[in-house]
Amino acid sequence: MLGTRRAAQGWWRTTNVWKFPGGLSEPGEDIGNTAIREVFEETGIKSEFRSLLSIRQQHRHPGAFGKSDMYIICRLEPSSFNISFCQQECLKCEWMDLTDLAKSKETTPITSNIARLLLYGYREGFDKIDLTMREFPAVYTGLFYKLYHRELPENYRNMTYI
């Protein structure tokens, strides 16, 4: 698992703890593309989107510009492994063992909880935790939407109306 140590920045005062790479979406940017871009910008690691793992919702978050904040955690698969981290955003970046990260006192509560969720996925199967994505045509011509959900069994995915 890829972990980064961050320096305190502006309103954000969590300093020198392990956490996952992350950041804000650009206008019109899909969730998976944001995760891929942020991981690459912070670590130099190329990756592919696999699933949504969880969503954290928080109100009155100081960095959310007066809005409620949703932090979406994605599962990515790396396609490169050599770290070249952004020194403006991170103090350190390294591959870490999930068990160590889940038990670490040098991390945020969300990071240790997601590490435990990932351990469960590796041991029991990601089909038990993943929210996969399917794209469908919208009712508006030429537009599409993405639906994130637990994977349906084959007989329900291909069900037709009678």
DSSP file (Angstrom, degrees, kcal/mol; ACC not computed):
  #  RESIDUE AA STRUCTURE BP1 BP2  ACC     N-H-->O    O-->H-N    N-H-->O    O-->H-N    TCO  KAPPA ALPHA  PHI   PSI    X-CA   Y-CA   Z-CA
    1    1 A M              0   0    0      0, 0.0    95,-4.5     0, 0.0     2,-0.5   0.000 360.0 360.0 360.0 141.6    0.0    0.0    0.0
    2    2 A L  E     -A   95   0A   0     93,-0.3     2,-0.3    91,-0.0    93,-0.2  -0.752 360.0-179.2 -89.6 124.2    1.3    3.4   -0.9
    3    3 A G  E     -A   94   0A   0     91,-2.8    91,-2.3    -2,-0.5     2,-0.4  -0.928   8.9-163.6-123.6 149.9    1.5    5.8    2.1
    4    4 A T  E     -AB  93  19A   0     15,-2.8    15,-2.0    -2,-0.3     2,-0.5  -0.966  13.8-142.0-128.9 147.9    2.6    9.5    2.3
    5    5 A R  E     -AB  92  18A   0     87,-2.9    86,-3.5    -2,-0.4    87,-1.1  -0.932  27.2-154.5-103.9 132.6    3.7   11.7    5.2
    6    6 A R  E     -A   90   0A   0     11,-0.9    10,-2.8    -2,-0.5    11,-0.3  -0.801  10.0-133.2-112.4 149.8    2.4   15.2    4.8
    7    7 A A        -     0   0    0     82,-0.6     2,-0.1    -2,-0.3     7,-0.1  -0.637  43.8 -88.8 -89.0 155.4    3.6   18.5    6.1
    8    8 A A        -     0   0    0     -2,-0.2     2,-0.4     5,-0.2     5,-0.2  -0.431  47.5-170.4 -64.5 137.1    1.1   20.9    7.6
    9    9 A Q  B >   -D   12   0B   0      3,-1.9     3,-2.2     5,-0.1     5,-0.1  -0.972  43.3 -61.9-135.8 119.1   -0.5   23.2    5.0
   10   10 A G  T 3  S-     0   0    0     -2,-0.4    -1,-0.0     1,-0.3    -2,-0.0  -0.162 122.6   0.0  52.3-125.2   -2.7   26.3    5.7
   11   11 A W  T 3  S+     0   0    0     51,-0.1     2,-0.7    -3,-0.1    -1,-0.3   0.706 117.7  87.6 -67.9 -21.2   -5.9   25.3    7.5
   12   12 A W  B <   +D    9   0B   0     -3,-2.2    -3,-1.9     1,-0.1    -1,-0.0  -0.722  50.0 172.0 -89.4 113.7   -4.8   21.7    7.5
   13   13 A R        +     0   0    0     -2,-0.7     2,-0.6    -5,-0.2    -5,-0.2   0.387  34.3 119.7-107.5   2.7   -2.7   21.0   10.6
   14   14 A T        -     0   0    0     -5,-0.1     2,-0.4    -7,-0.1     3,-0.2  -0.583  48.1-175.2 -69.1 118.5   -2.3   17.2   10.5
   15   15 A T        -     0   0    0     -2,-0.6    -8,-0.2     1,-0.2     3,-0.1  -0.933  45.4  -1.0-126.5 143.0    1.4   16.8   10.3
   16   16 A N  S    S+     0   0    0    -10,-2.8     2,-0.3    -2,-0.4    -1,-0.2   0.827  88.4 126.8  55.9  41.9    3.8   14.0    9.9
   17   17 A V        -     0   0    0    -11,-0.3   -11,-0.9    -3,-0.2     2,-0.3  -0.899  63.8-105.2-120.7 156.2    1.3   11.1    9.8
   18   18 A W  E     +Bc   5 107A   0     88,-3.3    90,-1.0    -2,-0.3     2,-0.3  -0.630  51.3 151.1 -79.4 135.2    0.9    8.4    7.2
   19   19 A K  E     -B    4   0A   0    -15,-2.0   -15,-2.8    -2,-0.3     3,-0.1  -0.958  45.7 -91.9-152.6 170.0   -2.1    8.7    4.9
   20   20 A F        -     0   0    0     -2,-0.3   -17,-0.1   -17,-0.2    91,-0.0  -0.543  50.4 -95.3 -82.8 151.8   -3.2    7.8    1.4
   21   21 A P        +     0   0    0      0, 0.0     2,-0.3     0, 0.0    18,-0.2  -0.293  62.7 140.8 -59.6 151.9   -2.6   10.2   -1.5
   22   22 A G        +     0   0    0     16,-0.2     2,-0.3    -3,-0.1    51,-0.0  -0.984  16.8 155.0-177.9 173.3   -5.6   12.4   -2.3
   23   23 A G        -     0   0    0     -2,-0.3     2,-0.2     0, 0.0    15,-0.1  -0.981  44.7 -46.6 171.9-173.2   -7.0   15.8   -3.3
   24   24 A L        -     0   0    0     -2,-0.3     2,-0.2     1,-0.1    -2,-0.0  -0.470  50.1-115.4 -83.7 149.0   -9.8   17.7   -5.0
   25   25 A S        -     0   0    0     -2,-0.2    -1,-0.1     1,-0.1     6,-0.1  -0.508  25.9-122.6 -75.7 148.8  -11.5   16.9   -8.3
   26   26 A E    >   -     0   0    0     -2,-0.2     3,-2.3     4,-0.1     8,-0.1  -0.595  49.2 -77.5 -81.4 154.3  -11.1   19.3  -11.2
   27   27 A P  T 3  S+     0   0    0      0, 0.0    -1,-0.1     0, 0.0     3,-0.1  -0.333 120.6   9.1 -55.1 129.2  -14.5   20.6  -12.6
   28   28 A G  T 3  S+     0   0    0      1,-0.3     2,-0.4    -3,-0.1    -2,-0.0   0.495  95.9 137.3  79.8   4.4  -16.0   17.8  -14.7
   29   29 A E    <   -     0   0    0     -3,-2.3    -1,-0.3     1,-0.1    -4,-0.1  -0.706  53.0-123.8 -89.4 132.3  -13.5   15.2  -13.6
   30   30 A D     >  -     0   0    0     -2,-0.4     4,-2.2    -3,-0.1     5,-0.2  -0.316  23.2-112.0 -69.3 155.5  -14.8   11.7  -12.8
   31   31 A I  H  > S+     0   0    0      1,-0.2     4,-2.1     2,-0.2     5,-0.2   0.923 115.9  46.7 -54.0 -53.0  -14.1   10.2   -9.4
   32   32 A G  H  > S+     0   0    0      1,-0.2     4,-2.4     2,-0.2    -1,-0.2   0.881 111.3  51.5 -61.8 -39.6  -11.7    7.5  -10.7
   33   33 A N  H  > S+     0   0    0      2,-0.2     4,-2.5     1,-0.2    -1,-0.2   0.861 107.8  53.2 -67.0 -35.3   -9.8    9.9  -12.9
   34   34 A T  H  X S+     0   0    0     -4,-2.2     4,-2.9     2,-0.2     5,-0.2   0.941 110.0  47.8 -62.4 -46.5   -9.3   12.2   -9.9
   35   35 A A  H  X S+     0   0    0     -4,-2.1     4,-2.4     1,-0.2     5,-0.2   0.928 113.1  47.6 -60.7 -46.2   -7.8    9.4   -7.8
   36   36 A I  H  X S+     0   0    0     -4,-2.4     4,-2.0     1,-0.2    -1,-0.2   0.925 114.9  45.9 -60.9 -46.1   -5.5    8.3  -10.6
   37   37 A R  H  X S+     0   0    0     -4,-2.5     4,-3.1     2,-0.2     5,-0.2   0.928 113.2  48.4 -64.3 -46.7   -4.3   11.9  -11.2
   38   38 A E  H  X S+     0   0    0     -4,-2.9     4,-2.3     1,-0.2     5,-0.2   0.904 111.2  49.7 -64.5 -41.6   -3.8   12.7   -7.5
   39   39 A V  H  X>S+     0   0    0     -4,-2.4     4,-2.3    -5,-0.2     6,-0.7   0.927 114.6  45.7 -61.3 -44.0   -1.8    9.5   -6.9
   40   40 A F  H  X5S+     0   0    0     -4,-2.0     4,-2.2    -5,-0.2    -2,-0.2   0.933 112.6  49.7 -65.7 -45.6    0.4   10.2   -9.9
   41   41 A E  H  <5S+     0   0    0     -4,-3.1    -1,-0.2     1,-0.2    -2,-0.2   0.886 119.9  36.5 -60.9 -39.1    0.9   13.9   -9.0
   42   42 A E  H  <5S+     0   0    0     -4,-2.3    44,-2.2    -5,-0.2    -1,-0.2   0.790 136.2  15.0 -85.4 -28.5    1.9   13.1   -5.4
   43   43 A T  H  <5S-     0   0    0     -4,-2.3    41,-3.3    42,-0.3    -3,-0.2   0.608  87.1-122.5-124.6 -17.6    3.8    9.8   -5.9
   44   44 A G     << +     0   0    0     -4,-2.2     2,-0.5    -5,-0.5    -4,-0.2   0.510  66.8 137.6  79.9   4.4    4.7    9.4   -9.6
   45   45 A I        -     0   0    0     -6,-0.7     2,-0.3    36,-0.1    -1,-0.3  -0.732  46.8-144.8 -88.8 127.6    2.9    6.0   -9.5
   46   46 A K        +     0   0    0     -2,-0.5    33,-3.2    -3,-0.1    34,-1.3  -0.699  30.6 166.8 -86.8 143.6    0.7    5.2  -12.5
   47   47 A S  E     -E   78   0C   0     -2,-0.3     2,-0.4    31,-0.3    -7,-0.1  -0.935  31.5-127.5-151.5 170.5   -2.5    3.3  -11.7
   48   48 A E  E     -E   77   0C   0     29,-2.2    29,-2.8    -2,-0.3     2,-0.2  -0.971  32.8-109.4-125.8 142.1   -5.9    2.1  -12.9
   49   49 A F  E     +E   76   0C   0     -2,-0.4    27,-0.2    27,-0.2     3,-0.1  -0.481  38.6 165.6 -68.9 135.3   -9.2    2.5  -11.2
   50   50 A R  E     -     0   0C   0     25,-2.5     2,-0.3     1,-0.4    83,-0.3   0.690  55.5 -39.5-115.3 -45.2  -10.7   -0.7   -9.8
   51   51 A S  E     -E   75   0C   0     24,-1.7    24,-3.2    81,-0.1     2,-0.4  -0.989  51.4 -92.7-169.3 169.5  -13.6    0.4   -7.5
   52   52 A L  E     -EF  74 131C   0     79,-2.6    79,-2.3    -2,-0.3    22,-0.3  -0.842  31.7-176.3 -90.1 137.7  -15.0    2.7   -4.9
   53   53 A L  E     -     0   0C   0     20,-3.5     2,-0.3    -2,-0.4    21,-0.2   0.797  57.4 -26.6-102.2 -42.7  -14.3    1.4   -1.3
   54   54 A S  E     -E   73   0C   0     19,-1.4    19,-2.9    77,-0.1     2,-0.4  -0.987  47.1-131.4-165.6 168.2  -16.0    4.0    0.8
   55   55 A I  E     -E   72   0C   0     -2,-0.3     2,-0.5    17,-0.2    17,-0.2  -0.998  12.8-159.1-132.6 129.1  -17.3    7.5    1.2
   56   56 A R  E     -E   71   0C   0     15,-3.0    15,-3.0    -2,-0.4     2,-0.4  -0.933   9.3-165.1-105.2 129.3  -16.8    9.8    4.2
   57   57 A Q  E     +E   70   0C   0     -2,-0.5     2,-0.4    13,-0.2    13,-0.2  -0.950  11.5 173.5-114.3 135.4  -19.2   12.6    4.6
   58   58 A Q  E     -E   69   0C   0     11,-2.8    11,-3.5    -2,-0.4     3,-0.4  -1.000  18.0-148.3-142.2 138.9  -18.4   15.5    7.0
   59   59 A H  S    S+     0   0    0     -2,-0.4     9,-0.1     9,-0.2     8,-0.0  -0.796  80.2  18.4-106.4 151.6  -20.1   18.8    7.7
   60   60 A R  S    S+     0   0    0     -2,-0.3    -1,-0.2     1,-0.2     8,-0.1   0.792  77.6 170.6  60.4  31.4  -18.4   22.0    8.7
   61   61 A H    >   -     0   0    0      6,-0.5     3,-1.8    -3,-0.4     5,-0.4  -0.594  35.7-134.5 -70.4 128.2  -15.0   20.7    7.4
   62   62 A P  T 3  S+     0   0    0      0, 0.0     3,-0.4     0, 0.0    -1,-0.1   0.740 100.9  47.2 -62.2 -23.5  -12.6   23.7    7.5
   63   63 A G  T 3  S+     0   0    0      1,-0.2   -51,-0.0     2,-0.1    -2,-0.0   0.275  87.7  87.7-100.5  12.9  -11.2   23.0    4.0
   64   64 A A  S X  S-     0   0    0     -3,-1.8     3,-1.7     3,-0.2    -1,-0.2   0.139  99.2-114.2-101.6  20.2  -14.5   22.5    2.2
   65   65 A F  T 3  S-     0   0    0     -3,-0.4     3,-0.1     1,-0.3    -2,-0.1   0.846  76.7 -50.2  56.8  39.0  -15.1   26.2    1.4
   66   66 A G  T 3  S+     0   0    0     -5,-0.4    -1,-0.3     1,-0.3     2,-0.2   0.554 118.9 105.8  79.0   7.7  -18.2   26.4    3.6
   67   67 A K  S <  S-     0   0    0     -3,-1.7    -6,-0.5    -6,-0.2    -1,-0.3  -0.678  81.2 -90.4-112.8 166.8  -19.8   23.3    2.1
   68   68 A S        -     0   0    0     -2,-0.2     2,-0.4    -9,-0.1    -9,-0.2  -0.526  47.4-133.3 -71.4 149.4  -20.3   19.7    3.3
   69   69 A D  E     -E   58   0C   0    -11,-3.5   -11,-2.8    -2,-0.2     2,-0.5  -0.890  18.1-167.1-114.4 135.0  -17.3   17.6    2.3
   70   70 A M  E     -E   57   0C   0     -2,-0.4     2,-0.6   -13,-0.2   -13,-0.2  -0.988   4.9-164.9-120.0 124.3  -17.4   14.1    0.8
   71   71 A Y  E     -E   56   0C   0    -15,-3.0   -15,-3.0    -2,-0.5     2,-0.5  -0.941   9.6-160.1-110.6 114.1  -14.1   12.2    0.7
   72   72 A I  E     -E   55   0C   0     -2,-0.6     2,-0.6   -17,-0.2   -17,-0.2  -0.851   3.1-152.6-105.1 123.3  -14.3    9.2   -1.7
   73   73 A I  E     -E   54   0C   0    -19,-2.9   -20,-3.5    -2,-0.5   -19,-1.4  -0.845  15.0-168.8-100.8 122.3  -11.8    6.4   -1.3
   74   74 A C  E     -E   52   0C   0     -2,-0.6     2,-0.6   -22,-0.3   -22,-0.3  -0.763  20.5-131.7-108.2 151.9  -11.0    4.4   -4.4
   75   75 A R  E     -E   51   0C   0    -24,-3.2   -25,-2.5    -2,-0.3   -24,-1.7  -0.928  32.3-177.3-100.9 121.6   -9.2    1.2   -4.9
   76   76 A L  E     -E   49   0C   0     -2,-0.6   -27,-0.2   -27,-0.2   -29,-0.0  -0.817  22.4-138.1-115.4 156.0   -6.5    1.5   -7.6
   77   77 A E  E     -E   48   0C   0    -29,-2.8   -29,-2.2    -2,-0.3     2,-0.1  -0.973  26.2-127.4-113.4 123.0   -4.2   -1.0   -9.1
   78   78 A P  E     -E   47   0C   0      0, 0.0   -31,-0.3     0, 0.0     3,-0.1  -0.394  23.2-176.5 -69.4 142.8   -0.6    0.3   -9.8
   79   79 A S  S    S+     0   0    0    -33,-3.2     2,-0.3     1,-0.2   -32,-0.2   0.368  78.7  36.2-114.1  -2.1    0.9   -0.2  -13.2
   80   80 A S        -     0   0    0    -34,-1.3    -1,-0.2     1,-0.1   -35,-0.0  -0.953  59.7-170.0-140.1 161.1    4.2    1.3  -12.1
   81   81 A F        +     0   0    0     -2,-0.3     2,-0.5    -3,-0.1   -36,-0.1   0.527  50.0 106.0-131.9 -11.3    6.0    1.0   -8.8
   82   82 A N        -     0   0    0    -38,-0.1     2,-0.3     1,-0.0   -39,-0.0  -0.650  63.9-136.7 -80.2 122.5    9.0    3.4   -8.6
   83   83 A I        +     0   0    0     -2,-0.5   -39,-0.2    10,-0.1     2,-0.2  -0.615  31.8 167.2 -84.0 133.1    8.1    6.3   -6.3
   84   84 A S        -     0   0    0    -41,-3.3     2,-0.1    -2,-0.3    -2,-0.0  -0.721  27.8-163.6-138.4  84.5    9.0    9.9   -7.4
   85   85 A F        -     0   0    0     -2,-0.2     2,-0.7     8,-0.1   -42,-0.3  -0.317  24.6-108.9 -84.9 156.7    7.0   11.9   -4.8
   86   86 A C    >>  -     0   0    0    -44,-2.2     4,-2.2     1,-0.2     3,-0.9  -0.691  23.8-160.8 -79.9 112.5    6.1   15.6   -4.8
   87   87 A Q  T 34 S+     0   0    0     -2,-0.7    -1,-0.2     1,-0.2   -45,-0.0   0.632  87.2  63.4 -74.4 -13.0    8.2   17.3   -2.2
   88   88 A Q  T 34 S+     0   0    0      1,-0.1    -1,-0.2   -46,-0.0   -81,-0.1   0.775 117.5  26.8 -77.1 -26.1    5.9   20.3   -2.0
   89   89 A E  T <4 S+     0   0    0     -3,-0.9   -82,-0.6     1,-0.2     2,-0.4   0.695 121.8  46.6-106.5 -24.8    3.0   18.0   -0.7
   90   90 A C  E  <  -A    6   0A   0     -4,-2.2   -84,-0.3   -84,-0.2    -1,-0.2  -0.937  47.5-163.1-128.3 142.3    4.8   15.1    1.0
   91   91 A L  E    S-     0   0A   0    -86,-3.5     2,-0.3    -2,-0.4   -85,-0.2   0.786  87.5  -4.8 -82.8 -32.4    7.6   14.8    3.5
   92   92 A K  E     -A    5   0A   0    -87,-1.1   -87,-2.9    -6,-0.1    -1,-0.4  -0.982  60.0-165.1-158.6 153.7    8.0   11.1    2.6
   93   93 A C  E     +A    4   0A   0     -2,-0.3     2,-0.3   -89,-0.2   -89,-0.2  -0.972  21.2 150.1-148.3 131.3    6.4    8.4    0.5
   94   94 A E  E     -A    3   0A   0    -91,-2.3   -91,-2.8    -2,-0.3     2,-0.3  -0.994  48.2 -96.7-157.2 159.6    6.8    4.7    0.6
   95   95 A W  E     -A    2   0A   0     -2,-0.3     2,-0.3   -93,-0.2   -93,-0.3  -0.642  48.7-166.9 -75.2 135.2    5.1    1.3    0.0
   96   96 A M        -     0   0    0    -95,-4.5     2,-0.3    -2,-0.3     3,-0.0  -0.925  26.0-109.5-129.9 151.7    3.8    0.0    3.3
   97   97 A D     >  -     0   0    0     -2,-0.3     4,-2.3     1,-0.1     5,-0.2  -0.637  27.2-136.9 -74.5 131.5    2.5   -3.3    4.6
   98   98 A L  H  > S+     0   0    0     -2,-0.3     4,-2.8     1,-0.2     5,-0.2   0.861 102.5  55.2 -61.1 -37.5   -1.3   -3.0    5.2
   99   99 A T  H  > S+     0   0    0      2,-0.2     4,-1.3     1,-0.2    -1,-0.2   0.919 109.9  46.5 -63.1 -42.5   -1.1   -4.8    8.6
  100  100 A D  H  > S+     0   0    0      1,-0.2     4,-1.2     2,-0.2    -2,-0.2   0.913 113.7  48.7 -64.0 -42.7    1.5   -2.3    9.8
  101  101 A L  H  < S+     0   0    0     -4,-2.3     3,-0.3     1,-0.2    -2,-0.2   0.897 108.5  53.4 -65.1 -40.5   -0.6    0.6    8.5
  102  102 A A  H  < S+     0   0    0     -4,-2.8    -1,-0.2     1,-0.2    -2,-0.2   0.809 116.9  38.7 -63.7 -30.0   -3.8   -0.7   10.2
  103  103 A K  H  < S+     0   0    0     -4,-1.3    -1,-0.2    -3,-0.2    -2,-0.2   0.561  90.5 118.4 -96.4 -11.3   -2.0   -0.9   13.5
  104  104 A S     <  -     0   0    0     -4,-1.2     3,-0.2    -3,-0.3     8,-0.1  -0.251  50.0-160.1 -65.2 141.1    0.1    2.3   13.3
  105  105 A K  S    S+     0   0    0      1,-0.2     2,-0.4     7,-0.0    -1,-0.1   0.507  86.0  75.9 -88.9  -9.3   -0.4    5.1   15.8
  106  106 A E  S    S+     0   0    0    -89,-0.1   -88,-3.3     2,-0.1     2,-0.3  -0.296  87.7  71.7 -98.7  48.1    1.3    7.5   13.2
  107  107 A T  B    S-c   18   0A   0     -2,-0.4   -88,-0.2   -90,-0.3  -102,-0.0  -0.911  84.8 -92.6-149.1 173.9   -1.7    7.7   11.0
  108  108 A T     >  -     0   0    0    -90,-1.0     4,-2.1    -2,-0.3     5,-0.2  -0.575  37.9-113.4 -88.1 156.9   -5.2    9.2   10.8
  109  109 A P  H  > S+     0   0    0      0, 0.0     4,-2.1     0, 0.0     5,-0.2   0.883 117.5  52.3 -57.6 -38.9   -8.3    7.2   11.9
  110  110 A I  H  > S+     0   0    0      1,-0.2     4,-2.4     2,-0.2     5,-0.2   0.896 108.3  51.6 -66.6 -37.4   -9.6    7.1    8.3
  111  111 A T  H  > S+     0   0    0      2,-0.2     4,-2.3     1,-0.2    -1,-0.2   0.932 111.4  45.3 -65.3 -46.1   -6.3    5.7    7.0
  112  112 A S  H  X S+     0   0    0     -4,-2.1     4,-1.8     1,-0.2    -1,-0.2   0.879 114.0  50.2 -67.3 -35.5   -6.1    2.9    9.6
  113  113 A N  H  X S+     0   0    0     -4,-2.1     4,-2.1    -5,-0.2    -2,-0.2   0.907 111.5  47.1 -68.1 -40.9   -9.8    2.0    9.0
  114  114 A I  H  X S+     0   0    0     -4,-2.4     4,-2.6     2,-0.2    -2,-0.2   0.874 108.5  56.2 -67.7 -36.0   -9.4    1.9    5.2
  115  115 A A  H  X S+     0   0    0     -4,-2.3     4,-2.3     2,-0.2    -1,-0.2   0.917 108.7  47.4 -60.1 -41.9   -6.2   -0.3    5.7
  116  116 A R  H  X S+     0   0    0     -4,-1.8     4,-2.2     2,-0.2    -2,-0.2   0.892 110.5  52.0 -65.9 -39.2   -8.4   -2.7    7.7
  117  117 A L  H  X S+     0   0    0     -4,-2.1     4,-2.1     2,-0.2    -2,-0.2   0.914 110.8  47.9 -61.6 -43.4  -11.0   -2.7    5.0
  118  118 A L  H  X S+     0   0    0     -4,-2.6     4,-2.7     2,-0.2     5,-0.2   0.889 108.5  53.9 -65.3 -40.4   -8.4   -3.4    2.4
  119  119 A L  H  X S+     0   0    0     -4,-2.3     4,-2.2     1,-0.2     5,-0.2   0.925 109.1  49.3 -58.4 -44.1   -7.0   -6.3    4.5
  120  120 A Y  H  X S+     0   0    0     -4,-2.2     4,-3.2     1,-0.2     5,-0.5   0.916 110.5  50.9 -60.7 -44.0  -10.5   -7.8    4.6
  121  121 A G  H  X S+     0   0    0     -4,-2.1     4,-1.9     1,-0.2    -2,-0.2   0.906 111.3  47.1 -61.0 -43.4  -10.8   -7.4    0.8
  122  122 A Y  H  < S+     0   0    0     -4,-2.7    -1,-0.2     1,-0.2    -2,-0.2   0.880 120.2  38.9 -65.6 -37.6   -7.5   -9.1    0.2
  123  123 A R  H  < S+     0   0    0     -4,-2.2    -2,-0.2    -5,-0.2    -1,-0.2   0.874 131.2  23.7 -81.8 -38.3   -8.3  -12.0    2.6
  124  124 A E  H  < S-     0   0    0     -4,-3.2    -3,-0.2    -5,-0.2    -2,-0.2   0.563 119.7 -86.2-108.0 -12.4  -12.0  -12.5    1.9
  125  125 A G    ><  -     0   0    0     -4,-1.9     3,-1.6    -5,-0.5     4,-0.2   0.156  23.1-112.4 110.2 132.3  -12.4  -11.1   -1.7
  126  126 A F  G >> S+     0   0    0      1,-0.3     4,-3.4     2,-0.2     3,-1.4   0.680 107.5  78.8 -70.1 -16.2  -13.0   -7.6   -2.9
  127  127 A D  G 34 S+     0   0    0      1,-0.3    -1,-0.3     2,-0.2    24,-0.2   0.726  89.2  58.7 -62.0 -18.8  -16.4   -8.7   -4.2
  128  128 A K  G <4 S+     0   0    0     -3,-1.6    -1,-0.3    -7,-0.1    -2,-0.2   0.664 123.3  17.2 -82.7 -17.2  -17.5   -8.3   -0.5
  129  129 A I  T <4 S+     0   0    0     -3,-1.4    -2,-0.2    -4,-0.2    -3,-0.1   0.641  94.9 107.4-127.4 -24.6  -16.5   -4.6   -0.3
  130  130 A D     <  -     0   0    0     -4,-3.4     2,-0.6     1,-0.1    21,-0.4  -0.271  49.0-154.6 -66.1 142.6  -16.1   -3.1   -3.8
  131  131 A L  B     -F   52   0C   0    -79,-2.3   -79,-2.6    19,-0.2    19,-0.3  -0.965  25.7-158.4-107.0 108.0  -18.5   -0.7   -5.3
  132  132 A T  E     -G  149   0D   0     17,-2.3    17,-2.2    -2,-0.6     2,-0.4  -0.303   7.8-124.1 -84.3 171.6  -18.0   -1.2   -9.0
  133  133 A M  E     +G  148   0D   0    -83,-0.3     2,-0.4    15,-0.2    15,-0.2  -0.956  23.2 179.9-122.7 134.7  -18.9    1.3  -11.8
  134  134 A R  E     -G  147   0D   0     13,-2.2    13,-3.0    -2,-0.4     2,-0.4  -0.989  19.9-139.2-128.2 143.0  -21.0    0.9  -14.8
  135  135 A E  E     -G  146   0D   0     -2,-0.4    11,-0.2    11,-0.2    -2,-0.0  -0.859  22.6-179.1-104.8 136.2  -21.7    3.5  -17.4
  136  136 A F  E     -G  145   0D   0      9,-2.5     9,-2.5    -2,-0.4     2,-0.3  -0.927  34.1-100.2-130.0 152.6  -25.2    4.0  -18.8
  137  137 A P  E     -G  144   0D   0      0, 0.0     7,-0.3     0, 0.0     4,-0.1  -0.559  40.4-132.5 -70.9 136.3  -26.8    6.3  -21.4
  138  138 A A        -     0   0    0      5,-3.0     5,-0.2     2,-0.3     4,-0.2  -0.320  24.2-106.0 -79.4 169.2  -28.6    9.2  -19.8
  139  139 A V  S    S+     0   0    0      2,-0.1     2,-0.5    -2,-0.1    -1,-0.1   0.670 104.1  84.1 -70.2 -14.5  -32.1   10.2  -20.9
  140  140 A Y  S >  S-     0   0    0      1,-0.1     3,-2.2     3,-0.0    -2,-0.3  -0.802  98.4-102.4 -91.7 126.5  -30.5   13.2  -22.5
  141  141 A T  T 3  S+     0   0    0     -2,-0.5     3,-0.1     1,-0.3    -2,-0.1  -0.157 101.3   7.1 -52.1 128.9  -29.1   12.4  -26.0
  142  142 A G  T 3  S+     0   0    0      1,-0.3     2,-0.3    -4,-0.2    -1,-0.3   0.393 104.6 110.7  82.5  -3.0  -25.4   11.9  -26.1
  143  143 A L    <   -     0   0    0     -3,-2.2    -5,-3.0    -5,-0.2     2,-0.3  -0.756  44.8-167.4-106.6 153.7  -24.9   12.0  -22.3
  144  144 A F  E     -G  137   0D   0     -2,-0.3     2,-0.3    -7,-0.3    -9,-0.0  -0.912   5.1-154.6-132.2 158.9  -23.9    9.2  -20.0
  145  145 A Y  E     -G  136   0D   0     -9,-2.5    -9,-2.5    -2,-0.3     2,-0.5  -0.930  14.9-129.0-130.3 160.2  -23.9    8.7  -16.2
  146  146 A K  E     -G  135   0D   0     -2,-0.3     2,-0.5   -11,-0.2   -11,-0.2  -0.929  16.1-160.7-112.2 131.5  -21.8    6.4  -14.0
  147  147 A L  E     -G  134   0D   0    -13,-3.0   -13,-2.2    -2,-0.5     2,-0.5  -0.955   3.3-160.1-113.8 123.0  -23.5    4.2  -11.4
  148  148 A Y  E     +G  133   0D   0     -2,-0.5     2,-0.3   -15,-0.2   -15,-0.2  -0.896  32.6 130.4-104.4 127.8  -21.4    2.9   -8.5
  149  149 A H  E     -G  132   0D   0    -17,-2.2   -17,-2.3    -2,-0.5     2,-0.1  -0.974  61.8 -72.6-162.9 167.9  -22.8   -0.2   -6.7
  150  150 A R        -     0   0    0     -2,-0.3   -19,-0.2   -19,-0.3     2,-0.1  -0.491  67.9 -92.3 -66.4 145.4  -22.0   -3.6   -5.4
  151  151 A E        -     0   0    0    -21,-0.4    -1,-0.1   -24,-0.2     3,-0.1  -0.380  40.0-136.3 -65.4 133.5  -21.7   -6.1   -8.3
  152  152 A L        -     0   0    0     -2,-0.1    -1,-0.1     1,-0.1     5,-0.1  -0.599  26.9 -97.9 -85.9 150.0  -25.0   -7.9   -9.2
  153  153 A P    >>  -     0   0    0      0, 0.0     4,-2.0     0, 0.0     3,-1.5  -0.339  39.9-107.7 -61.8 152.6  -25.0  -11.6  -10.0
  154  154 A E  H 3> S+     0   0    0      1,-0.3     4,-2.0     2,-0.2     5,-0.1   0.861 117.7  57.8 -51.8 -44.0  -25.0  -12.3  -13.7
  155  155 A N  H 34 S+     0   0    0      1,-0.2    -1,-0.3     2,-0.2    -3,-0.0   0.761 111.4  43.1 -65.1 -23.1  -28.7  -13.4  -13.8
  156  156 A Y  H X4 S+     0   0    0     -3,-1.5     3,-1.0     2,-0.1    -1,-0.2   0.803 109.2  56.9 -87.6 -32.7  -29.7  -10.0  -12.4
  157  157 A R  H 3< S+     0   0    0     -4,-2.0    -2,-0.2     1,-0.2    -3,-0.1   0.877 115.6  36.6 -63.2 -37.7  -27.4   -8.0  -14.7
  158  158 A N  T 3< S+     0   0    0     -4,-2.0    -1,-0.2    -5,-0.2    -2,-0.1   0.152  85.7 136.6-103.9  18.4  -28.8   -9.5  -17.8
  159  159 A M    <   -     0   0    0     -3,-1.0     2,-0.3    -5,-0.1    -3,-0.1  -0.420  37.3-158.0 -67.0 136.2  -32.5   -9.6  -16.6
  160  160 A T        -     0   0    0     -2,-0.1     2,-0.2     1,-0.0    -2,-0.1  -0.835  22.8-101.2-114.8 156.8  -35.0   -8.5  -19.2
  161  161 A Y              0   0    0     -2,-0.3    -1,-0.0     1,-0.1     0, 0.0  -0.496 360.0 360.0 -74.3 143.3  -38.5   -7.2  -18.7
  162  162 A I              0   0    0     -2,-0.2    -1,-0.1     0, 0.0    -2,-0.0   0.349 360.0 360.0-111.2 360.0  -41.4   -9.7  -19.4
